[in-house]
Amino acid sequence: MKKLFLLIVSFFLISGTGFSQNKRARDYGIKIGVLKTGTFNAITDVKGVTVGHTTLIKDDAIRTGVTAIVPHSGNIFQMKVPAAIHLGNGFGKLAGYSQVKELGNIETPIILTNTLSVPRASDALISYTLQQKGNENIHSVNPIVGETNDGWLNDIRGRHLTEQHVLDAIKNAKNGIVEEGNVGAGTGTSCFGYKGGIGTSSRVVPEKYGGYTVGVLVQTNFGGILQINGVPIAKVMDNYPRNYKYDVDGSCMIVVMTDAPLDSRNLERLAKRAMMGLARTGGIASNGSGDYVIAVSTAKNNQIPYQSKSLILETNELKNNAVTPLFLAVIEATEEAIINSLFAATTMTGVKNHKRKSIPINEIMSIMKKHNAVK
């Protein structure tokens, strides 16, 4: 009965957004890790978190977009959330890092886009925040904007994204199923030499460890030697860089949300473990790669009011020795989110007739079965 309900819910959610969700890794029997997923196996399994996309595909050269991740439905500037940002490799243009490092919270939605659209997206986030009821007298906003470079498929120098595209992504943000692959900020990205994109996954830790949910969303645009659930796909397919010509530069943005009550220090520890999930897929965080993890706790009792009469901030926080299950959860969810981004993506041709093919699913599944990695 539960499966039938989810199937019906999925149908209406997909139909209502005008997209047809491609199969994901689990649809092929690839079950990564040992922890259970949330209902949608998505970052939106963390209560209150919503995701929206704006996808811009136009003519023969424009292949880009915006993805917005919103931690809660309220005024985020007035009720900030604990956060941390970890730099796996810092060849990137992530806006807002220093204030998060200093104060340990974020005050806007998180926006992902392409490299040269970071300033415009930042401006849009400022506009969005200034327009919120209750923010009439604020004079400082710290927009959080991450990016990867989609210049292989997209006319990135044209800077086609507008402020309205960003605002639309925020406005479109919803819970439930998250569209993956060639959408939003993942429209023009590449991963392991194939078409990359947006991917997501979640994990729920056992009740005896708190029953908390960890959700991850990725924007994949990086290289390395592809592995899926421990199977050395690129090696078996004889498809990886040789002779020290490692064309693996790129970037991966990783956004982590959890309802576990964590402060910024333990959120940074959680963010560091997300890079282990990237490594399990074969990513190496190369010299030219911008690999960032933004980790946020949505625990309602730990939200941070912009204004308060009290000098004391009272919060509930997990003990250090209670965080280990969350570490496993974020590693598994990050790994699966990256693989989902590959499975969901489809072949795309873009600027200068550049082409990125989707992963060869039939060949990969044949390899997975030979390695007994399908359940």
N, C-alpha and C positions, 0 to 999 in steps of 0.2 A: 504493500500500500504506500509506504514511504517513497519507494522508487517511482511509482506511478505519479504520485504528487509532484515529485521533483521534475519528472519528465514533462508534466503539464505546465508547471511553472516555467521551465526552461523554454518551452514552445512559445508561450505568450511573451516572455521577456525578449526572446530573439525576434519574434515577429514584430513586436512593437518598436524595435530599433532599426529594422530594415536590413539586418545583416544575417548571414547564415554562418553559424559558428563551425569552423573546421574542427576535425577531430584533434584531440589532445593526446598526450603520451599514454594516459591511463585507458583511453579508448582502444588502444592497441595492446593492452595488457602489460604495459611498462609501469610498474609500481615502484617508485623510488622511495627508499627509506622504510622505516618501521612504524612511524607515528601515523595516526589517522588524519585525514584531511577534514576541513570544514565542509559545510553543506555544498558550497559552490566551488571548493578548492581554489579560492581566490582571495585577494587582499580584502575584499568586501565581506569576508566571513568575520572580520573584526567589526563588532557592532558599531554603527555610526559612520563607518568609513564609506565614502562614495568615490567613484571614478568616472571621469568624462573625457571624451575625445573630440577633437576637431581634426578631420582628415582632409588634406588639400592635394587633390590629384587633378591636374589641369594640363591640357595640351601634351606635348611630348617631353617636357622637361621639369615640371613641377611635381615633386613627390615628397611631401613633407607634412608636418602636422604638430599638434599639441595634445598632451595628455595631462589632465589635472587630477590630483589625488587630494581629497578633502578629508581631514581627520574627524571632524564632527560638523553637525548642521548649524551650530550657533555662530556667533560672531567670534572668529578665531583670534582677532586682535584683542578683544576684551577678555576672552577666556583662552589663554595660550596653553599649549601642551608641551610637556617635557620632550626634549629631542636631543639628538647627537648626530654628528656627521663624521664618518671615518673615510680617510683618503687611502684607498688601496694603491693607486698611482695617480698623481696629481696633474697629468697633462689634460687639463680641462678648464672649463669656465663656470664653475658652480657659484652662483650669486648667493650671498647671504651667509657664507660660512663663518666669518669671524664673530658675528654677534651670537650665532648659535653656540660656538665654542666658548664664548665668554659667559653667556647667560643661561645656556642649557635649555632653551625652549624655542619654538617657532610660533609665529603670529599670523601666518598667511597659509592658504593652500600651497601645495607643492606642485610646481609646473615643470614638465619635461618637454623639450623641444629640440630644435637643431642649434648648432654652435653659434651661428651668426644672428639668431633670433633671441638670444638671452637678454640683451638690453630692452628689446621691445616687450618681451614677456614680463620682465621686471617692471616696466612702466605700467603694463596692464594690471599687474597685481597691486601696484600702488593705487591705481585708479579704483580697482575693485574694493580695496580696503577703505579708502577715503569715502567711498559712497555708502558704506554700511551704516545703518542707523546706530547711533551711539558713538560714532567715530568723528563727529563734526569738529572736534577741537584737537585732534592728534596732528603732530607735525613731524613724525618719524615713522617709517615703515621699513621692515626688513624682509623684502621679497625673497623667497626660496625658489630658485630656478636652476635646474640641471639640464645637461645637454649631451648629445653625441653628434658627430659630424656625418650628415647624410649626403655629402657632396658627390659621391659616386653615382647616385641615382637622381639626385635633386639639384636643380639650379640654385645652389645655396647662396651664391653671390647676388642673386636677384632679390633676396630677402622679402619673399612674398607673403609671409605671415604678418597679419595685422593685430592690433590690440583687440579688435572684436573677435578674432579667431580664438584668442586666449580666454576672453570673457565667455564666449560660447561654450568652451570646454568645461569651464567651471559651472556654468548654468546647466549643462547637460549631465553633470555628475549624478550618478545613481548607484544604488546598492544592487546586490544580486550578481548575475552573470556579468563578467567583464569581457568585452570584445578583445581579441588577441590577434597577433600577426601584423599585417600591413595596415595598421590603423594608428591614428594620433601621431605621437612622437616616433613611433616605429615604422611609419609609412615608407621611408626611404632608407632604412638601415640594413646592414649586412652582418652576418655572424658565421664564423668558421668557413668563410668563402661562399656561404649560401645566403639566401634571403633571411634576414633576422626580423626583429619587430618587438612588439609588446608581448610579454608573457606574465603569467601570475600563478600563484599556488598558495596553499595555506596548510598549517598543521595545528592540531589541538593536543596539548599535553594531557596526560591522564589526570583524572580528578584528584587523586591523592597528591599530585604535585600542583594543584590549583585549578586545573581544567582550563588554563588560559589558551587563547588563540594567537598565533603568529601568522600574519599574512605578508606576502612579498609580491611586489610588482617590479618587473625589469624592462628596461629599454636596451636591447642587445645590439651591439655594433662593434664587436671585437673578434679577435682571432685566436688561434692556438691549435691544438690537436684534439679534435672532437672525441669525447667519450660520452656514452649514454648508460647510466646505471652501472658503471664499472666496466662496460664493454668498450674496448679500444677501436671504435668505429673507423676513425681516420687511418689508423695503422692497418687494419684489416683491408680497408678499401684502397690502401696504398695512395692516400690522398692527403698529404701534408707537406709543409715546406722542407726543402733540402738544401744542402750546400750553403748553409748559413744565409740563405735568402729568405729570411723570415718576414713575410708580408702579413704580419699579425697585428699591426697597429690598429687602434680603434678605441672604443670606449664602451663602458657598461654602467648605466645608472641603475641603482638598486634602492628601492623604497621599501622599508620594513615598518609595518604597523602591528602593535600588540595591545591587548587590553590588560596585560599584566602591569601592575603598579611599579614601574621602574623609574628611577631618577636618571638624569643625563649621564652619569658615570656608568651605570649598568647598561644604559642604552648604547653607549659607545662600545662596551664590551660585546653586546649583542651584534652591533654593526660589524665589528671585526670578524665575527664568525660567519657572516654572510659571504665574505670573500672566500671562505673555505668551500662554500657551495659553488661559487664560480670556478674554483680550482678543480672541483670534482667533475666539471664538464669539459675540462681541458684548457680553460682560459689561463693565461700566464701573466696578465697585467703588464704588458710590454712597455717599453720606454715611451712610446707615443700614445699610450692608452690613458684615457681619463676614467678611472674606476672609482666611483663614489658610492657610499652607502649612507642613506638618510634614515635614521631609526626614530620612531615616535611612539610614545605611550599615550593611549587614548583613555586610560583609566579616569573616570569622571571625578573621583575624589582628589585626583592629583592635578587637575587643571589649575592654571595660575591666573588669578584675576589681575587685570591691568591696574585696577584701582581697588584698594582695600583700606579700611580704617585700622586694621590690625597690623602690627609690625612683625607678626609671626606668621609664617606659612606652614600650616599643618597638613601633612601628607601621610599616606600609607605607602610603605616601600617593601618590596621583597628583600629578604636577607640574601647576602651574597651566595650562600650555599643552596639557595632555592632557585637559582637562575640557570643551573646546568641544563635542565630539560628544555629550556627555551633556546639554549645554544644549539642543541640537536635539532629543534624545530626549525630554526632559521636556516641552518645548513641544508636540511632536506628541502624546505620550501624554495630556497634560492635556486638550488640545483634543478628542481622540477620546473620552476618558472622559466628558467633559461631554455630548457628542453621544449617546454610548451610554446615558447616564442618561435622556435624553429618549425615545430609540427604545424602550427597555425598559419605560418607565413606561406604565401604563394609567389610563384615566379613573377618578377616585375622588370619591365624595361623602362628606362628613364632618359635623362639628359645625355646627349651625344650618342644615343642608341645603346648606352651601357645596359647590361643585363645581369640580373642576379637570379639564378635558378633556386627553386625551393629544394629542400633536402630530398634525396631519392628514397622515399619512404619504403618502397617495396624491397629495395636492396638492403636498407638498414634493418628492416624487420627480419629478413632472411638471416642476417648476421646475428641479430639478437636471439633468434630461436636456436641457432647453432650453439650459442653460448648459454642456453637454458636461462635466459634473462627475461623471459616473458611468462606471465602467470595467467 
